[in-house]
Amino acid sequence: MSKYEIKNSIWAVLAESIKIYFTNIDKFLVYMLFPVFGQIIGITLAFGLSLGFGERIAQRVDNVSHALLLIILLALPGLLIFAKAFWDFMVAYVALNSMTEGAVSTGKVYDFQSHNEVATRRTLKYVLFLASVGILSGLASNVLLMIPGIILWIYFILVYQVFTFEQDLGVVDCFKRSFALVRGNWLRTVIILVILWFFSIHIISLGVSVVFDYLNLTDKICSLFNFVTNMIPLDFTNKVLTYFHYPIITPDMISKSIFYAILSSVIMGLTLPIRSICWTLWYVNLSDLNRKKDVPIRKKRVKAEE
């Protein structure tokens, strides 16, 4: 992407991101279908079969270990579907960056497999990279480390782009490189993050939920979760809530919470392309800025050596 140039403006980056996304929205949606819905289908299948037949198996099989084995076998197909979809979703974090490069240079998005290989041909390195991201995210979620964790998370926001385009760097160097790129541009990076979250997740989630409510689909979909929520023992919890004069929790409330959580997850997954596009363009922008800053410094070093 060395030939790509964009104005040093977050608004220019956002505008170009929207243009690339909506120009290829059909391809991006098709690409994200299985990684997003495969996880939901896998979890639903795993829990549906194990919970639906678990009690019958327990009644008919005397041996506890055999009953547990049968329940695990029932859940296995769903878990395998979930695992495959989850891996594809994580691969998308890198592949979408590569797709952005293709869209910028050719104006088209195609050959998903070649873009996936940017991650899959370095599977071990990518797994170590994801493990590092997971550990740092876990530390950042600690209450005592939340504020410094959020600050560092912003500095490391471009690690997936660095991993994609600077393939000679090690895992630790990817984080160092992201830190170096964002340094001096931290506030502008935060603004982009807030705008992306607000429009690509919050507004769309709110809009879709309003449409579902208007079409009276929310209650119908929530009823699908009743077989799970009705199994949750709420008597003791509601007694405690009543004692402290808090509203009680009903199975319908839990079903709606599950529905909105799934809806938000689906929208977050389907809108991953626009966020990846934006961060890729921002990575290119900051890389170009750093390169231009380094030129005078190198010239001074050469003159000093002469």
Number of C-alpha atoms within 10 A of each C-alpha: 14 9 7 12 11 14 9 13 12 18 11 14 22 20 13 16 23 16 13 20 23 12 15 15 17 10 15 22 17 11 18 21 15 19 25 22 18 22 24 20 16 23 19 16 20 24 19 17 18 21 16 15 14 18 12 11 17 16 9 9 13 10 9 11 10 13 19 16 11 18 22 16 15 21 21 18 16 23 21 16 20 25 17 15 23 20 13 21 22 15 20 24 19 26 27 27 27 27 25 27 23 17 18 17 13 9 12 16 21 13 10 16 10 14 23 19 15 22 23 18 11 11 13 11 15 20 15 12 20 15 12 15 18 12 12 15 16 13 14 19 14 11 9 10 12 15 13 10 19 14 13 16 17 18 24 22 20 24 24 25 26 27 25 22 18 13 14 11 15 13 19 11 15 23 23 16 20 23 20 16 25 22 14 12 12 15 12 13 19 16 12 19 16 12 13 18 16 13 12 18 21 15 12 17 20 14 12 14 18 13 13 15 12 10 10 11 12 18 15 10 14 19 16 12 17 16 14 16 18 14 9 12 10 14 12 9 12 16 13 12 14 13 9 9 9 11 9 14 14 14 20 16 13 18 23 18 13 15 20 17 11 13 16 19 17 21 17 19 18 21 22 20 26 23 23 25 26 25 26 28 27 26 22 24 21 20 19 18 13 13 11 11 11 11 11 11 10 11 11 11 11 10 8 8 7 6
